[in-house]
Amino acid sequence: MNMNAQIIHNDHEYEATLKRLDEIFDAQPGTQEFSELELLSFLVSKYEKEKFELPKADPVGLIKFKMFQLDLAPGDLNNKIGNRHTIWKILNYRIPVSRKAAILLSNQLDIPVELLLRPYKLKKTSKGQKYKMESPRKTGMSLTSGYPVVKYSKQVKKKKLSGKG
């Protein structure tokens, strides 16, 4: 038994802890090795969360970051989530990532679906239309569903009518 558990500060300590976890993986509940297993698992989880956590970027930022890492062009996503216009609109903040697109992108880019379905601000289109994603909290939707609500609103400019017939 080796109960020298310490906070993990670097990759060398992380690898050593993972090796020890492999050695005691089959420990039985109630034993000292099982207590060590629980403690080391907690320490590894804490280290991984701090070291490998994805940035708090919006979904489009995450998609672009992963595309850069994987050396993908927008055209490489065409077959997965739609035609090139759909891809362009998503990557340029014109339309939100749909549930279907989020699932497909999650599989292709290895990004958790819940991160792709985060609410984010969209740009106005050239036609004066605006898409807005609202948080499930604001809409009264179940928070456990994880799906954003997309509302569409069209800005209409009123024309002044002249009194001339």
ZIHU-V265737 format. One record per residue. RES is the residue in one small letter. D_LAST is the distance of its C-alpha to the last C-alpha in Angstrom with 2 decimals. Layout:
# ZIHU-V265737
res=RES d_last=D_LAST
res=RES d_last=D_LAST
This chain:
# ZIHU-V265737
res=m d_last=97.15
res=n d_last=95.18
res=m d_last=93.25
res=n d_last=92.26
res=a d_last=88.53
res=q d_last=86.63
res=i d_last=83.03
res=i d_last=81.91
res=h d_last=81.00
res=n d_last=80.90
res=d d_last=80.87
res=h d_last=84.67
res=e d_last=85.00
res=y d_last=82.20
res=e d_last=84.04
res=a d_last=87.32
res=t d_last=85.73
res=l d_last=84.24
res=k d_last=87.70
res=r d_last=89.26
res=l d_last=86.60
res=d d_last=87.56
res=e d_last=91.21
res=i d_last=90.66
res=f d_last=87.77
res=d d_last=89.87
res=a d_last=91.20
res=q d_last=91.82
res=p d_last=90.16
res=g d_last=92.48
res=t d_last=94.21
res=q d_last=94.07
res=e d_last=92.61
res=f d_last=89.74
res=s d_last=89.07
res=e d_last=89.11
res=l d_last=86.74
res=e d_last=84.23
res=l d_last=84.52
res=l d_last=84.22
res=s d_last=81.24
res=f d_last=79.50
res=l d_last=80.32
res=v d_last=79.11
res=s d_last=75.85
res=k d_last=75.32
res=y d_last=76.07
res=e d_last=73.79
res=k d_last=70.90
res=e d_last=71.27
res=k d_last=71.97
res=f d_last=69.77
res=e d_last=66.75
res=l d_last=63.40
res=p d_last=61.16
res=k d_last=58.45
res=a d_last=55.74
res=d d_last=52.55
res=p d_last=52.78
res=v d_last=51.19
res=g d_last=53.65
res=l d_last=56.51
res=i d_last=55.41
res=k d_last=55.22
res=f d_last=58.58
res=k d_last=60.31
res=m d_last=58.79
res=f d_last=60.25
res=q d_last=63.62
res=l d_last=63.77
res=d d_last=62.47
res=l d_last=59.60
res=a d_last=56.38
res=p d_last=53.10
res=g d_last=53.75
res=d d_last=56.91
res=l d_last=54.88
res=n d_last=52.69
res=n d_last=54.95
res=k d_last=55.27
res=i d_last=51.81
res=g d_last=49.30
res=n d_last=47.89
res=r d_last=47.55
res=h d_last=43.92
res=t d_last=44.99
res=i d_last=47.87
res=w d_last=45.70
res=k d_last=43.22
res=i d_last=46.14
res=l d_last=47.97
res=n d_last=44.88
res=y d_last=44.00
res=r d_last=40.86
res=i d_last=42.13
res=p d_last=45.04
res=v d_last=48.40
res=s d_last=48.46
res=r d_last=51.58
res=k d_last=52.54
res=a d_last=52.11
res=a d_last=54.09
res=i d_last=56.97
res=l d_last=57.07
res=l d_last=56.84
res=s d_last=59.50
res=n d_last=61.85
res=q d_last=61.20
res=l d_last=61.08
res=d d_last=63.42
res=i d_last=61.03
res=p d_last=61.18
res=v d_last=58.22
res=e d_last=57.72
res=l d_last=57.10
res=l d_last=54.45
res=l d_last=52.63
res=r d_last=52.38
res=p d_last=48.94
res=y d_last=47.47
res=k d_last=44.30
res=l d_last=41.92
res=k d_last=39.58
res=k d_last=35.84
res=t d_last=34.73
res=s d_last=32.50
res=k d_last=29.66
res=g d_last=29.54
res=q d_last=31.58
res=k d_last=34.64
res=y d_last=37.82
res=k d_last=40.02
res=m d_last=43.57
res=e d_last=44.79
res=s d_last=48.38
res=p d_last=49.87
res=r d_last=50.89
res=k d_last=47.33
res=t d_last=46.29
res=g d_last=49.37
res=m d_last=50.51
res=s d_last=54.24
res=l d_last=55.64
res=t d_last=58.33
res=s d_last=55.99
res=g d_last=55.08
res=y d_last=51.75
res=p d_last=48.65
res=v d_last=45.40
res=v d_last=42.42
res=k d_last=39.02
res=y d_last=35.84
res=s d_last=32.73
res=k d_last=29.49
res=q d_last=27.70
res=v d_last=23.97
res=k d_last=21.78
res=k d_last=18.72
res=k d_last=15.55
res=k d_last=13.55
res=l d_last=10.01
res=s d_last=7.95
res=g d_last=6.43
res=k d_last=3.80
res=g d_last=0.00
